[in-house]
C-alpha cells in the first residue's frame, strides 16, 4: 500500500510552475548582463556528467530519460533526468517554457511582501470550497499524520485559530474559517522560508511521534548539484546561501509564488521559490516547492539550457523526497517515484517538440 501511495503522490502534480517576476521579459532579464558564453559545451557537460553514451540519441532528436538513483543515497529522494535537443535558441526555448499554457502554470500568484498589508492580500485568494470537507476538517481539527503536512507549531496555531472562531459571538462557517486558517499557515511558512531559507522550513509531524524535515531534504538535494557547483559556482553559492545576499547573488532573478492545484480530487497548495540566471547563450533555473500541503514532502527541479550551434539542449533534473516510506516500502516506492517523475516532466519536452519540430 505504501508503494501505491507513492504512485498516487505524483499523479496530477504539475512538476513545474514556471513563473517570472511580474513584468519580467527575456530581453529585460538579459539586458543588464554581459553576453557571456556558457561555462561548458554540451559535449563537456555530457562528459563530466558521465552521459556521453546518450550523445547520439540527443543529436538524433530523441528525448532521453534516465533515472538518477545515486541521488537517493545522498538526499533521501527519488530523481530523474530528461534531456533533448531542439532547433531553437536558448531565448526561444525559455520564452516557450514561460508562456505556453501547456507548460506554464498561469494560476501561480506572485507573493508581494512590500508591506504587511500586501502580504496578507497576496494570500487572500487562498480559499476552500464547502465541498472540500476533508481539508476543512484537517484545518479545523489538525493532528499529526492525518493527511496534511503540518508541523507541531502549525497544529498548535491552527487549533488556536479554530478555537477563537468557535468562541466568538458571530463565528465564521467552517469553509471560511478553514480558508483563513490556511492563509495564515501559508503566510507564516512563506515568512519562515523568506527569512531563513530551507533551514526555516518547519519539520512535518507524522504519526507515532516521527518527523520529516523537508528543509533538510532540500538542502541535501542542493548538495548533490556537483556539476553546478563546479561550472556555475556563483549561482550555486547564491542558491545554497539564499536568502543571504552574497556577492553576485543580486545578479539572479528570484520569484516567490503560491499556487493551487488539484490532486486526486483534493486541493493541493504549494509554496514555490524560483531562482533564474537567464543569459543570451545559456540559462540555469532552479525551482523549489518548499511547502506542499499534502502528498509530497517537497520538490526541487534544476533546468540547464546549453547552446549547440543554432540549437539548444535542455536538461531537467527533478528530485522529490520519499521520507513518507521506509524499509521495504521504499524499495517499491523509489522506482515508482522515478516513473512518475518521468510522467510529469515528459509533457514539457513533448510540447517543446511539437512547437519547434524535430
C-alpha positions in Angstrom: 0.0 0.0 0.0 2.9 2.4 0.7 4.1 1.9 -2.9 0.7 2.7 -4.3 0.6 5.8 -2.1 3.9 7.0 -3.6 2.5 6.3 -7.1 -0.6 8.4 -6.4 1.6 11.2 -5.0 2.9 12.1 -8.4 -0.3 11.7 -10.4 -1.7 15.1 -11.3 1.1 17.1 -9.6 2.4 19.7 -12.1 6.1 19.2 -11.7 7.0 22.8 -12.7 5.1 26.0 -12.1 7.2 28.3 -14.3 6.9 31.9 -13.2 9.0 35.1 -13.8 8.8 38.2 -11.6 5.8 40.2 -12.7 6.5 42.0 -16.0 9.9 40.4 -16.4 10.6 39.6 -20.1 13.5 37.8 -21.6 15.3 40.8 -23.0 14.8 42.7 -19.7 16.3 39.8 -17.8 19.4 39.8 -20.1 19.9 43.4 -20.9 22.0 44.3 -17.8 24.2 41.2 -18.2 27.3 40.5 -20.2 26.8 38.4 -23.3 28.7 35.6 -21.5 29.5 32.3 -23.2 28.2 29.2 -21.4 30.9 27.9 -19.0 30.9 24.5 -20.7 29.8 23.0 -24.0 27.2 20.3 -24.5 29.9 17.7 -25.1 31.8 18.8 -22.0 28.5 18.6 -20.0 27.8 15.0 -21.2 31.4 14.0 -20.4 31.6 15.4 -16.9 28.1 14.1 -16.1 29.1 10.6 -17.5 26.4 10.8 -20.1 28.3 10.5 -23.3 26.5 7.3 -24.2 23.5 9.4 -24.9 25.2 11.8 -27.3 24.0 10.1 -30.5 20.4 9.9 -29.2 20.3 13.6 -28.3 21.7 14.5 -31.7 19.2 12.3 -33.4 16.4 14.4 -31.8 15.3 11.8 -29.2 14.0 12.7 -25.8 16.3 10.9 -23.3 15.1 9.8 -19.9 17.2 8.2 -17.2 16.7 7.6 -13.5 19.3 9.0 -11.1 19.2 6.6 -8.2 22.6 7.7 -6.9 21.0 10.9 -5.5 18.7 8.8 -3.3 21.7 7.8 -1.1 22.7 11.5 -0.7 19.3 13.2 -0.3 16.6 10.7 0.6 15.0 11.4 -2.7 14.0 9.8 -5.9 15.2 11.6 -9.0 15.0 11.6 -12.8 16.9 13.3 -15.6 15.5 14.2 -19.0 17.4 15.6 -22.0 16.6 16.7 -25.5 17.9 19.0 -28.3 15.7 21.5 -30.1 16.1 23.6 -33.2 15.7 26.8 -31.3 17.8 29.4 -29.4 18.1 29.5 -25.6 15.9 32.6 -25.6 13.2 30.9 -27.7 13.1 27.8 -25.5 12.9 29.8 -22.3 10.1 32.0 -23.8 8.1 28.9 -24.7 8.6 27.4 -21.3 7.3 30.5 -19.6 4.4 31.3 -21.9 3.0 28.1 -23.3 -0.1 27.4 -21.2 0.6 23.6 -21.6 3.8 24.1 -19.6 3.5 27.3 -17.5 1.1 27.3 -14.6 -0.9 30.5 -15.1 -2.5 30.0 -11.6 0.7 30.7 -9.8 0.4 34.0 -7.8 3.4 36.2 -7.1 3.8 37.0 -3.4 4.1 40.7 -2.6 5.6 41.4 0.8 6.4 45.1 0.3 4.2 45.7 3.3 2.3 43.7 5.9 -0.9 44.5 4.2 0.2 43.5 0.8 1.5 40.2 2.2 -1.9 39.4 3.7 -3.5 40.4 0.4 -1.2 38.1 -1.6 -2.8 35.1 0.1 -6.4 36.4 0.2 -7.3 34.2 -2.8 -6.5 31.0 -0.9 -9.9 29.5 -0.4 -11.5 26.2 0.3 -14.9 25.2 -1.1 -17.6 24.0 1.2 -17.5 20.7 -0.7 -13.8 20.2 0.2 -14.8 18.7 3.6 -11.7 16.6 4.2 -9.3 19.5 4.0 -11.7 21.7 6.0 -11.8 19.1 8.8 -8.0 18.8 8.8 -7.5 22.5 9.2 -10.2 22.9 11.9 -9.1 19.8 13.9 -5.5 19.4 13.0 -3.4 16.4 14.1 -0.1 14.8 13.2 -0.1 12.3 10.3 -3.7 12.9 9.3 -3.1 13.8 5.6 -1.8 17.3 5.8 1.8 18.4 6.1 1.8 20.2 9.4 4.5 21.0 12.0 3.9 20.9 15.7 3.7 24.7 15.6 1.2 24.6 12.7 -1.0 22.2 14.7 -1.0 24.5 17.7 -1.7 27.6 15.7 -4.5 26.1 13.6 -6.1 24.7 16.8 -5.9 28.1 18.4 -7.5 29.9 15.4 -10.3 27.4 15.2 -11.0 27.7 19.0 -11.0 31.5 18.8 -13.6 31.3 16.0 -15.8 28.9 17.9 -15.8 31.2 20.9 -16.6 34.3 19.0 -20.1 35.9 19.1 -20.5 35.6 15.4 -18.4 32.6 14.3 -17.5 32.0 10.7 -18.7 29.0 8.8 -16.3 26.0 8.5 -15.2 26.7 5.0 -14.5 30.4 5.7 -12.6 29.7 8.9 -10.6 26.9 7.3 -9.7 29.2 4.4 -8.5 31.9 6.8 -6.5 29.3 8.8 -4.9 28.1 5.6 -4.0 31.6 4.5 -2.3 32.1 7.9 -0.5 28.8 7.6 0.9 29.6 4.1 1.8 33.2 5.1 3.8 32.0 8.1 5.6 29.3 6.2 6.4 31.8 3.5 7.9 34.2 6.0 10.0 31.5 7.6 11.4 30.5 4.2 11.9 34.1 3.1 13.9 34.9 6.3 15.8 31.6 6.8 15.7 29.6 3.5 15.4 25.8 3.8 16.6 26.0 7.4 13.3 27.8 8.2 11.1 25.0 6.8 9.4 23.6 9.9 9.5 19.7 10.1 6.3 17.8 9.4 4.8 15.8 12.3 3.9 12.2 11.4 2.1 9.6 13.3 3.8 7.9 16.3 6.0 10.9 17.0 8.0 10.7 13.8 9.1 13.9 12.0 10.1 14.7 8.4 12.4 17.6 7.7 11.5 18.8 4.2 14.1 21.7 4.7 16.9 19.3 5.2 15.8 17.3 2.2 16.0 20.4 0.1 19.5 21.3 1.4 20.7 17.7 0.7 19.2 17.8 -2.8 21.1 21.1 -3.5 24.3 19.4 -2.2 24.1 16.8 -5.0 24.4 19.6 -7.6 28.2 18.9 -8.0 28.3 19.9 -11.7 26.5 23.2 -10.9 29.0 23.9 -8.1 31.9 23.4 -10.5 30.7 25.2 -13.6 28.2 27.7 -12.2 29.8 28.4 -8.8 28.2 31.9 -8.4 24.7 30.5 -9.0 25.3 27.5 -6.8 26.7 29.6 -3.9 23.8 32.0 -4.1 21.3 29.2 -4.2 22.9 27.4 -1.2 23.2 30.7 0.8 19.7 32.0 0.0 18.3 34.2 1.4 21.7 35.7 2.3 22.5 38.2 -0.4 26.1 37.1 -1.0 28.4 38.9 -3.5 27.0 38.4 -7.0 23.7 37.0 -5.7 21.8 40.0 -6.9 22.5 39.1 -10.5 19.9 36.3 -10.3 16.2 36.7 -10.7 14.0 35.3 -7.8 10.3 34.8 -7.7 8.3 33.5 -4.8 4.8 32.3 -5.5 1.9 30.2 -4.3 -0.4 28.0 -6.4 -3.4 25.8 -6.0 -3.5 22.6 -8.0 -5.8 19.5 -7.9 -4.6 16.2 -6.6 -6.9 13.2 -6.7 -9.9 15.4 -6.2 -8.3 17.4 -3.4 -6.9 20.9 -3.4 -3.1 21.0 -3.2 -1.5 24.2 -2.1 2.2 24.8 -3.0 4.7 27.5 -2.0 7.5 27.8 -4.5 10.8 29.7 -4.9 12.3 30.0 -8.4 15.9 31.3 -9.0 16.9 32.1 -12.5 20.1 33.1 -14.4 18.8 33.9 -17.9 21.5 34.7 -20.4 21.7 35.0 -24.2 23.8 31.9 -24.5 22.7 29.7 -21.6 20.1 29.6 -18.8 20.1 28.0 -15.4 16.8 27.7 -13.4 16.1 26.1 -10.1 12.6 25.7 -8.7 11.9 24.6 -5.1 8.5 23.6 -3.9 9.4 24.1 -0.3 5.9 23.6 1.1 3.4 21.2 -0.3 0.2 20.9 1.7 -0.1 17.1 1.3 1.1 14.1 -0.6 4.7 15.1 -1.3 7.2 16.4 1.2 8.9 18.8 -1.2 10.1 19.0 -4.8 13.2 20.5 -6.4 13.9 20.9 -10.1 17.1 22.1 -11.8 17.0 23.1 -15.5 20.0 23.8 -17.7 19.9 25.1 -21.3 23.1 25.0 -23.3 23.5 26.0 -27.0 24.9 23.7 -29.7 25.3 25.7 -32.8 21.9 27.2 -33.6 20.2 24.6 -31.5 19.8 24.2 -27.7 20.0 21.2 -25.4 17.6 21.2 -22.4 18.3 19.1 -19.3 15.9 18.8 -16.4 16.8 17.1 -13.1 13.8 16.5 -10.8 14.1 15.3 -7.1 11.5 14.6 -4.6 11.5 13.2 -1.1 10.4 9.7 -0.2 10.6 10.2 3.6 7.0 9.0 3.9 8.0 5.5 3.1 10.7 3.4 4.7 12.1 -0.2 4.7 10.6 -2.5 2.1 8.1 0.2 1.1 10.9 2.3 -0.1 12.2 -0.4 -2.4 8.8 -0.3 -4.2 8.4 3.5 -3.9 11.7 4.6 -5.4 11.2 3.1 -8.9 7.5 4.1 -8.9 8.5 7.6 -7.9 11.1 7.9 -10.8 8.4 6.6 -13.2 6.0 9.3 -12.1 8.6 12.0 -12.3 9.1 11.0 -15.9 5.3 11.0 -16.4 5.1 14.6 -15.2 8.2 16.1 -16.9 7.9 14.3 -20.3 5.0 16.5 -21.4 7.2 19.6 -21.2 9.6 18.0 -23.7 6.8 16.8 -25.9 5.2 20.3 -26.0 8.6 21.8 -27.0 9.0 19.2 -29.7 5.6 20.0 -31.1 6.3 23.7 -31.1 9.8 23.6 -32.6 9.6 20.4 -34.7 12.2 17.7 -34.9 
